Amino acid sequence: MGVIERARELRKVIETNAAEMNDESAYGAMELFALWDGRGISYTAGIRLRHRGKLYKVLQTHVSQEDWAPDVAQSLFAEILPGQEGTETGVWKQPDSTNPYMAGDRVHYPKEDGPVYESIIDNNVWSPTDYPEGWKVV
């Protein structure tokens, strides 16, 4: 077996094992996840993919199409945001209904050197300014 064939085999093993990671570990090791491909690939709900430097979770099992990219098709993908589910504290980003902040998630707001806020409610899609009752400064 050649080096390239062996590398392909090992890549499959890596991707299989990476699927068991929690979001915190996955976010810190994005390179372990496959790049999104819009050429008729079957994606199963729950797997993670990379697209344009971001990590996404597949929400619905589907066959990919070029115009269903993760950053466009919010019904099919949810971006894993910094600060969610134990990932590193990142800068607050407006979530969609598919990836809200949950109680315990932490973010800097309004920018990277801003104070750290912790969501005190689940399904929080509001900024600390828009809904201060949903956040506490930590």
Residue, then its C-alpha position, 0 to 999 in steps of 0.5 A: m500500500g502506498v503512502i497516499e492510500r494509507a493516509r486516506e485510510l488514516r483520515k477515515v479513522i481520524e474522522t470517525n474518532a473525532a465524531e465522538m468529541n464534545d464541541e469544546s474539543a472539536y472546536g479546538a481541533m477543527e482540522l480533524f473534521a472534513l471540509w464541506d463539499g457541495r457535490g452530492i455528499s450525504y451528510t448525517a444529522g449531528i456530524r461536524l464539518r468545516h467551511r470557510g474557517k468555521l465549524y458547523k454541526v449538521l442539523q438535518t440529514h441531507v444530500s449536499q448541493e452547491d447552493w446549500a453551503p453551511d453559511v447560507a442554509q441555516s436550516l441544515f447547519a448550525e455554526i458552533l460559536p466560541g463560548q458555547e458548550g465549554t468552548e473557549t470564550g470568544v467574542w459574542k456573535q449574533p446566533d441564529s435560532t439553530n445555535p443559541y447560547m445556553a446557560g453557562d456559555r461565556v462570551h466577550y461583549p461587545k468586542e474581544d477586550g470587553p468584559v466576559y458575560e455568561s448566559i444565565i438562560d437557555n436559548n439566548v439569542w439576545s446580546p447583553t445590551d438587548y436583553p441584560e436579564g439574560w446575562k451576568v458579568v463574570 
